[in-house]
Amino acid sequence: MLVGNLVAICSSGLIHFVLSMLKPQNYDFKTMQAIEMIEDDQRGLDPADYAHLDEAKHWIMKRGGGSAVFIVVVWPALAVMAGNFTATFFSFWVFVSVVWGFVAASVIIGLPIYESAHTITHIVGALIGQNPKSASATDPEA
């Protein structure tokens, strides 16, 4: 997997570099510098929403940072400490990797479905005629 990923990343970078050198686009970066940057755009959200976003950012940074340290430092350190892998240890290593992949896939697929379950059921109900549109238009809480 490592070799495949490295070949994919490096070959695409190499192809991009070679083609860019052979046929440069001579882009005028002055037009890019004329684009007005919006650094602190707070249109459309209440201050309470920003507090919630800051809270979510802190949660993500904490969990993401912890996961990154585990994947980049702890996981390889365990492999180095193991030395030469026995067949049993290698089987365990592969099992953990496969479980990790399935759990990650389940979370990546399942959480958006769970978070949107109400909307999905409402849309499916409207498609099969159980939630008439006129009722939701008159009910402000629908």
Secondary structure, 3 states (H helix, E strand, C coil): CHHHHHHHHHHHHHHHHHHHHHCCCCCCHHHHHCCCCCCCCCCCCCHHHHHHHHHHHHHHHHHHHHHHHHHHHHHHHHHHHHCCCCHHHHHHHHHHHHHHHHHHHHHHHHHHHHHCHHHHHHHHHHHCCCCCHHHHHHCCCC
